[in-house]
Amino acid sequence: MKYVIIALLSLCVSCATLKKENTRRAVNGTYYKQFKDGLNYTLTINSDSTFEYRIKGGHIPHSGSQCKGKWTQSEDTIYLKCFDEDFPSPIASGYMVERERKAILLKSDKIKMDNITLRLIDRL
């Protein structure tokens, strides 16, 4: 009986670890949302725990901001932290002021960030 309980506990731990790995693997890809006014959001999440987030367009066609950084995941939440940039980048056009963001996995092909739902367009 003791060995059966140990085997069941080992199986549960293995399944939990496998589920976390599968969830993280499913996150990688490029997510996108475009609005009618031309404003678009692109989030690329790479398997090496790096990301790139870009906001472009809108009423000012060639405007936008972006950042690159590292991401971590806990359950269905992805935490994005932009790399620090040297001066004068923080005062330049296109600098993303908000350096840390949180995204929620809604489904395997959707992420919600800043009240905007981005859809997976390319699995990396």
N, C-alpha and C positions, 0 to 999 in steps of 0.2 A: 504494500500500500504506500509506503514511504517513497519508493522509487516511482510510482505512478504520479504522485503529487509533484515530485521534482521534475519529472518529464513534462507534465502539464504546465508548470511554471516556466520551464525553459522554452516551451513552445509559445507561450503568451509573450514572453520577452522578445523572441525572434520575430513574431508577427508584428509587434509594435515597432521594432526597429525597421523592418521591411516597409511598413506603411509610411514611416517618416521619410525614408529614402525615396520611395516612389512619389510622395507628395513633392519633395524638393525637385526631383527630376522633371516632374510635370510642369513646373513653373517656368523653366527656360524657354525663351522665345521672344518674339517682337509683338507687342500689343499696340493697338492704334485706335484712335477716334478722330474723326473729322466732322466739323460742324459746317452748316450752310454758308457761314460768312468766310470760310476758308481757314479758320483756326484749326490746327491739328495738334494732337498729342501723340508722341511716340515713346514707348518705354521698351528698351531691349534689355532682357535679363539673360546673362551668360552663365554657363555651368561653372565657371571659375570664381563665382561669387562677385562678379563685377556687373555694373549696369550703366546704361546711358539713357537719360531722360531729356526729351526735347519738346518744347512748345514753340510752334511756328505759325506765322501768318495772322489771319484775322483781318481787321480793317486796315492794318499797315502791312502790306504784302511781304516785304522782306525782313520783317522784324521777328524776333524770337529770343528764347533763352534756352540754355541747356546746362547739364552737369553730368559728370561721370563720377562713379564712386563704387562702394562695396555694399552688398546686400546680405541680410541674414533673414532667416525664416523661423517662426515659431507658430506651429499649428497652421492656421489659415491666414496668418498675418506676415507680410513681408516688410521689413524695415530697410529703408534706403538711406544711406548717408553719403553725401557728396564729398569728394576729396577736397581738402583745403587748397586754395589757389593763391599764388603769389601776387603781390601788388604789381601792376595796377588793375588786374582782373576784377577785383571786387567793386571797382567804380566804373568799369567799362560796360558798354551796351551789351546785352545778352547774358549778363551774369545772373544766375538764379539765386535770389536772396535767401529763399527758404532752403536750407542745406540738409534738412532731415525730413523725411516723409514716411508715411505709413500707407501700405496698400493691402487690401483685403481680397483674398481669392474667393470669387463667387462660384465659379465652376471651373472645369479644366481649361476652358477657353476664354475666361473673362476675369478681369481684375478691376476693382473699384478703388480709385484714388482721387482725392480732392472732390468728392461727389460726382466724379465722371467715370463711367464704365468704359474701359478699354477692352477691345476684343482681340484675341490672338490672331495674327495674320501670317505668322511664320514660326514654326517650331524649330528651335536650334538644337 
